Amino acid sequence: MHKFITLAAALAVGTMWSLGPACAQTTTDRPETKAESTKDTIKDKAESAKETIKEKAESAKDTIKDKAVRAKDKMKETFAHTKDKMRSKTDGRVAMADTRAAQEALKTQGFDPGPIDGHMGPRTSAAISDYQRKNDLPVTGMLDDATMAKLEVRSTRSMDVPAASPANKPDPKKQAQ
């Protein structure tokens, strides 16, 4: 019986000796590996989402910037067009002299503005549009500053600029005396 107990004890110690480390290793390594892989997966997904959000924000910023530049350019064009239109309506004789000079310049460059009469008619407007198109100017069909400069027509508008100082203007009361 003594031999039986010794044999049983040796067998128990041998079994524990061989299976013990294997059992201990699988129990401790397995949860840590799963936790670490889950943690890494979550970290990767978070970084990917962060990069995606950053790319979308940059794209939106670029889009907004492009729209702002286009709106600014359109406003500048509209302002210049309106300014030229108002100038042509308010200047009267000055506009006629400019139109006549532009008609002559257009005719010498091979564009047909119609009769050289100083009036902005449909043929003159069409000739100006053709000239603007061929010279990479904004096509307005009107005699604007850029077109006049390209045609090398000196604007008489610059002569009508009022004096810088109000003291240079004559006093109507003193002239009446």
C-alpha positions as MATLAB code, in Angstrom:
seq = 'MHKFITLAAALAVGTMWSLGPACAQTTTDRPETKAESTKDTIKDKAESAKETIKEKAESAKDTIKDKAVRAKDKMKETFAHTKDKMRSKTDGRVAMADTRAAQEALKTQGFDPGPIDGHMGPRTSAAISDYQRKNDLPVTGMLDDATMAKLEVRSTRSMDVPAASPANKPDPKKQAQ';
ca = [
       0.000    0.000    0.000;
       2.865    2.218    0.654;
       4.067    1.666   -2.874;
       0.618    2.546   -4.155;
       0.579    5.879   -2.332;
       4.091    6.729   -3.564;
       3.122    5.820   -7.126;
      -0.070    7.909   -6.891;
       1.851   10.874   -5.485;
       4.533   10.607   -8.217;
       1.841   10.398  -10.885;
       0.022   13.431   -9.441;
       3.240   15.478   -9.269;
       4.209   14.498  -12.856;
       0.790   15.396  -14.207;
       0.811   18.755  -12.450;
       4.367   19.298  -13.608;
       3.489   18.788  -17.274;
      -0.045   20.224  -17.401;
       0.334   23.046  -14.879;
       2.269   25.505  -17.064;
       0.049   24.792  -20.051;
      -3.125   25.482  -18.048;
      -1.672   28.583  -16.450;
      -0.468   29.945  -19.793;
      -3.742   29.561  -21.676;
      -5.756   31.131  -18.897;
      -3.596   34.209  -18.518;
      -2.546   34.826  -22.131;
      -5.888   34.397  -23.795;
      -7.823   37.228  -22.079;
      -4.879   39.622  -22.391;
      -4.526   38.893  -26.113;
      -8.218   39.429  -26.758;
      -8.219   42.633  -24.740;
      -5.132   43.928  -26.522;
      -6.465   43.045  -29.982;
      -9.808   44.658  -29.168;
      -8.006   47.723  -27.870;
      -5.865   47.888  -31.050;
      -8.933   47.460  -33.262;
     -10.776   50.258  -31.486;
      -7.688   52.469  -31.705;
      -7.347   51.821  -35.457;
     -11.018   52.568  -36.066;
     -10.779   55.780  -34.046;
      -7.730   56.947  -36.019;
      -9.444   56.073  -39.305;
     -12.566   57.997  -38.298;
     -10.428   60.946  -37.198;
      -8.627   61.009  -40.566;
     -11.926   60.774  -42.452;
     -13.408   63.672  -40.487;
     -10.240   65.706  -41.036;
     -10.355   65.070  -44.812;
     -14.043   66.030  -44.974;
     -13.368   69.226  -43.020;
     -10.522   70.194  -45.351;
     -12.690   69.457  -48.382;
     -15.527   71.579  -46.990;
     -13.077   74.383  -46.215;
     -11.746   74.315  -49.798;
     -15.260   74.299  -51.218;
     -16.301   77.277  -49.106;
     -13.127   79.138  -50.044;
     -13.742   78.525  -53.769;
     -17.344   79.692  -53.486;
     -16.247   82.841  -51.650;
     -13.680   83.668  -54.340;
     -16.244   83.123  -57.105;
     -18.810   85.281  -55.301;
     -16.235   88.029  -54.783;
     -15.258   87.978  -58.469;
     -18.887   88.066  -59.540;
     -19.564   91.023  -57.240;
     -16.574   92.880  -58.686;
     -17.788   92.260  -62.239;
     -21.329   93.329  -61.361;
     -20.057   96.468  -59.644;
     -17.837   97.405  -62.605;
     -20.679   96.750  -65.052;
     -23.144   98.826  -63.022;
     -20.590  101.603  -62.578;
     -19.949  101.752  -66.316;
     -23.665  101.671  -67.070;
     -24.369  104.534  -64.656;
     -21.430  106.484  -66.015;
     -22.706  106.164  -69.568;
     -26.179  107.331  -68.526;
     -25.054  110.314  -66.483;
     -22.206  111.663  -68.595;
     -24.251  112.649  -71.679;
     -21.870  114.649  -73.900;
     -18.834  112.955  -72.428;
     -20.264  109.523  -73.226;
     -20.969  110.606  -76.809;
     -17.361  111.741  -77.295;
     -16.086  108.469  -75.843;
     -18.485  106.442  -77.956;
     -17.496  108.332  -81.112;
     -13.774  107.766  -80.397;
     -14.419  104.077  -79.675;
     -16.460  103.724  -82.888;
     -13.575  105.182  -84.876;
     -11.053  102.886  -83.170;
     -13.282   99.842  -83.740;
     -13.691  100.704  -87.409;
      -9.915  101.084  -87.913;
      -9.377   97.669  -86.284;
     -11.852   95.949  -88.601;
     -15.010   95.859  -86.477;
     -18.235   97.348  -87.832;
     -19.805   99.705  -85.263;
     -22.240  101.173  -87.767;
     -22.313  104.930  -88.378;
     -19.802  106.958  -86.356;
     -22.341  109.148  -84.628;
     -21.461  108.898  -80.932;
     -24.623  106.926  -80.100;
     -24.411  103.525  -78.456;
     -26.666  101.599  -80.812;
     -27.052   97.853  -81.271;
     -24.348   97.651  -83.970;
     -21.865   99.546  -81.799;
     -22.687   97.321  -78.834;
     -22.262   94.188  -80.984;
     -18.917   95.473  -82.320;
     -17.738   96.173  -78.753;
     -18.810   92.657  -77.679;
     -16.896   91.109  -80.594;
     -13.837   93.192  -79.741;
     -14.026   92.224  -76.067;
     -14.377   88.535  -76.953;
     -11.365   88.585  -79.291;
      -9.193   90.485  -76.803;
     -10.009   88.388  -73.694;
     -11.916   91.165  -71.956;
     -15.105   90.700  -69.932;
     -17.865   90.664  -72.554;
     -20.312   93.365  -71.471;
     -21.117   95.000  -74.809;
     -20.515   98.318  -73.103;
     -17.703  100.806  -73.376;
     -16.035  100.172  -70.018;
     -12.643  101.360  -68.788;
     -10.830   98.124  -69.691;
     -12.183   98.184  -73.254;
     -11.325  101.854  -73.679;
      -7.794  101.208  -72.444;
      -7.376   98.262  -74.836;
      -8.754  100.332  -77.736;
      -6.328  103.065  -76.679;
      -9.149  105.574  -76.536;
      -8.517  108.357  -74.044;
     -11.550  108.826  -71.864;
     -12.878  112.335  -71.555;
     -14.308  111.256  -68.213;
     -10.973  111.858  -66.529;
     -11.213  115.542  -67.443;
     -14.467  115.893  -65.549;
     -12.996  114.938  -62.191;
     -13.852  117.690  -59.702;
     -11.148  119.590  -57.860;
      -9.701  117.905  -54.805;
     -10.301  120.882  -52.593;
     -13.636  122.666  -52.200;
     -11.679  125.939  -51.927;
     -10.822  125.653  -55.623;
     -14.462  125.854  -56.681;
     -15.715  129.327  -57.567;
     -18.193  130.881  -55.172;
     -21.462  131.670  -57.012;
     -22.251  134.603  -54.628;
     -18.977  136.342  -55.425;
     -19.454  135.869  -59.158;
     -22.934  137.442  -59.053;
     -21.544  140.688  -57.560;
];
